[in-house]
Amino acid sequence: AADMTGLSRFDADDTATIVASWSATGAPSAASGTRFRIDEVSVSGLVRDTGRPARSDEDTYTLAAAAETFGVRSVVAAPITVEGRLWGSLAVASTSDEPPPPGTEERLGGFAELVATAIANAESQVELKASRARIVTTADQTRRRIERDLHDGAQQRLVSLGLQVRQAQANVP
């Protein structure tokens, strides 16, 4: 029963970047690439500081100004941990007067683990492609160096040796 969802990556400077967002109403939500400051008393701040799922209702914590703009009354967020490091958070928001049911944090945490696996796989594919590109580049550079060495060194010596053999043959009766 979420009205909005968001996937955010934590940055080093106490900010986060929205990677993806969705709204049930189709109303504009925060665009991918939007950066925002993480406040310690926000859900994102709680997730970042504790590495655990967190909940924010109007009664417990101050909602971010952006959330209030969309009429958000409560937010539940779970950490996304990729290969042992806290990568970001997955959040669901509700505009309802009713807070999300008990256990929402744990269910969202389970789903966040699947998201973390997908992110780890995507990062591994990027690293693999970069590694392959480095291997191809190194192989090309090595091939060009060998070609240069052959052209400038061995080929020249072979031509010189061939000329010396012909001259020796010409000198032999």
Protein Blocks (a to p, Z undefined) as FASTA:
>chain_A
ZZbdcdddddfkopacdfbdcdfklpacddehiacdddfkbmklmmmmnopacdddfklm
ccdfklmmnopabdcdddddeehiafbdcddddfbfbdcdehklmmmmmmmmmmmmmmmm
mmmmmmmmmmmmmmmmmmmmmmmmmmmmmmmmmmmmmmmmmmmmmmmmmmpZZ
